[in-house]
Amino acid sequence: MTKRAVWTAAALAAASAVVLTGCDTTSGESGEVSGEEPRIALVMSHMTNEFTTTIAGAAEAKGEDLGYAVTVFDGEQDAATQVSQIEQAVSQGFDGILVEPVSTDGVVPGLLAANDAGIPIATIVQRASEQSLAASYIGGDEERAGELQMQHALEDLGGQGSIAVLYGPMGSDAQITRNEGYETVLAENPDVSVAFEQSGNWVTAEALNLVENWLSTGEEIDAIVAQNDGMAVGAVQAIDNAGRAGEIAVYGIDATADGIAAIEAGGLAGTVSQDTAGMGELGVETMAKLIDGEQVPDEVLTEAVWITAENLDELE
């Protein structure tokens, strides 16, 4: 089994455990957390797609390896819910907290609560607007990922044409930062216009509906740049449904199993891998150091790698 397949299986198991228990998903042979292990709360923005479940699965596995019990919380894309979960982790005496902010601003009260309690807290996958309140950021170089994705899309277009952009939730760190990478590249390509741009909220079905609406207008679209693979897959499906397969190139980010399958099937032109499982692992490794009182870097970044049908073996 490939490493990617192993992490996908772990992620699915993690997602199932969160849905069933709503609390700790790390267990020993008895099915109970021993109580002797240091505890890390992993407060995710949501647990509805492969990317987030892979992060959680990898974090839990690394926690088990290092002797830490990792509890996964589902923020359900609601900032107030997420802050409440951080406060819950504080009141329950967790030793450390990793949070993927639903909102860059909305997570700040949670960061303050952890700081007031003297519990180390770090952001993972997405930064906070007041990032100095977090001990570290662990994740991808999102601006570089957006820049790399847009560079390849516009190179394929020969530096001219019309594109559409599918954003993540507006105001989220990944949406903002990946878009900064887009803007850098678009500024260097004045012969490329943006016909449509809208949030699909990371959701495949929302992206499918948006792209179907865009296509129905008859306005020219030469390529679609999606801020994650889930939305890219929805765009591919909409193009197929319109009988226009092969006419409009689609580009994603995250290198999820669905995204890779779409590349293998010829529907997705490429995606950016930032080592999703590696983010979960690094998050727990970094938090373990913080709990032990060690100094850690302000940022712990994975590498952005462009993936197409020609180099899929880099993910093995």
Protein Blocks (a to p, Z undefined) as FASTA:
>chain_A
ZZklmmmmmmmmmmmmmmmnopafbdcfkopaehlaccdddddfbdcbfklmmmmmmmmm
mmmmnopacddddeklpaklmmmmmmmmmmnopabdcdddfblklmmmmmmmmmmnopac
ddehiacfklmlpgbdcdddfklmmmmmmmmmmmmnnopacdddddddehiaklmmmmmm
mmmmmmmmmkbccfbdcdehhpaklmmmmmmmmmmnopacfbdcdfbfklmmmmmmmmmm
nopghkaccddehjaaklmmmmmnopagbdcdehlmlmmmmmmmmmmmmmnopacdfbdc
dddddddfklmmmmZZ
